[in-house]
Amino acid sequence: EAQVTQNPRYLITVTGKKLTVTCSQNMNHEYMSWYRQDPGLGLRQIYYSMNVEVTDKGDVPEGYKVSRKEKRNFPLILESPSPNQTSLYFCASQRAGLGSYEQYFGPGTRLTVT
Amino acid sequence: LAKTTQPISMDSYEGQEVNITCSHNNIATNDYITWYQQFPSQGPRFIIQGYKTKVTNEVASLFIPADRKSSTLSLPRVSLSDTAVYYCLVGDSLGRYSTLTFGKGTMLLVSP
């Protein structure tokens, strides 16, 4: 089954404790992306990657890092989480090609930073 | 970056047709129009995309006038399970890739 998986689904942590949210897709998609969703603000893109070893900032990259060492994986790293990073996070992937806008989203990771 | 404007919310009843209109005055020549659906605490799901005129699939229809400055998503005979947020997006091109910018969407509430 074609899917994007994220782990963990729920995470409660404390300020400053480094964490990683994993994302993996099995569709051989080149493009992957991370979003955060907050009430009243919609979905905002954090980082995206066009292929292995190619990443770039989205609209809200501050406080986040990503890496793309393998095509299927795109982990999101919070080196020193803060309470304002409490949010619902989604990973997505998409095949390459102009005119293709069908992104596949993961189930989401609900992060709480206290 | 073409921005979109859509109503914040809409209400409907089961069995009715729902039309959600989106405005995108600055759409570029190569941009496509895409609609996504999102249920609470789930990731958005692709519904339909189009470039001009009309596109129809098993879920919805998308109407795009000749000037492409707006589009209308049409959901036939909605049910309670169609209650969700609907996003209208205009794609941006980055080389070989097309990226999307999500706005706040339209919250559709379907009542019995």
Interface residues (C-beta under 8 A of the other chain):
Chain A: V4 E30 Y31 S33 Y35 G40 L41 G42 L43 R44 Q45 Y48 M50 D59 L88 F90 A92 Q94 A96 G97 L98 G99 S100 Y101 E102 Q103 Y104 F105 G106 P107 G108 R110
Chain B: N30 Y32 T34 S41 Q42 G43 P44 R45 F46 Q49 Y51 Y87 L89 G91 S93 L94 G95 R96 Y97 S98 T99 L100 T101 F102 G103 K104 G105
